[in-house]
Amino acid sequence: MEQEKEKSLIYVSLFEKKEAVEKLIEESATTKEFYLLLLSSASIITLGLILDNSSIVIGGMLLTPLFSPLLTIGLGIVLSSSNIIIRSFINFLKLTAGIIIISLIISFIVNVKEPTIEVLLRTIPRFEYFLVALIAGFIGTYFWVKPHLQNLISGVIVAVALVPPVACLGIGLGLFNKDVISGSLMFFILNFTGILFGSVLMFSLFGFGRKNGQFEKAMEQKADEACKKE
């Protein structure tokens, strides 16, 4: 019976759970290096959007450190920990505000006159984008929990594009363009909710919410620590 379980696509050992949470703590910790990565990613993506260059935007997306903090919120929901959810959400809002400020400053520095095609593409929210984010959150969490698949996370990050719509929001504020502001904000909300729902579903399927013994309680404590590291 146990061997059949191990062959299951959604089976995860206690060791893999522990490793996944510890890596989530490490990747979500808002250290100086984390903020440097966020600054670099937001700056490159903003310049790519302004230059109307999709290659630059994709390059900046590969540096994006927002995926792991969002997974922490999903983990907190599955663990039914209000502390983790609140702290992670507040931390995520701070990071998002930082991206908006960076993109706003850059748009003023280069004196942007009008939105480019790359910007406009991220101001048209459609339900299909939510489905992309949902799948990305689902499979991204799967890759995260499975150690031998974690090198595939970068592809998921590019597919879901968390930072570009936030950068577009900053550019829209710099242009005082309400259509860009509202469109990019809705685009971001679709991506955010899609990834969150996908991660909650995958964490639940993996059984992260089962509080069976001291190990599971220790997992929650470690996840809680991740939110305190700001």
Secondary structure, DSSP 8 states (H G I E B T S, - for coil): -HHHHHTSTT---HHHHHHHHHHHHHHH---HHHHHHHHHHHHHHHHHHHHT-HHHHHHHHTT---HHHHHHHHHHHHTT-HHHHHHHHHHHHHHHHHHHHHHHHHHHHTT--S--HHHHGGG---HHHHHHHHHHHHHHHHHHHSGGGGGGHHHHHHHH-SHHHHHHHHHHHHHT-HHHHHHHHHHHHHHHHHHHHHHHHHHHHTTTT---SHHHHHHHHHHHHHHH--
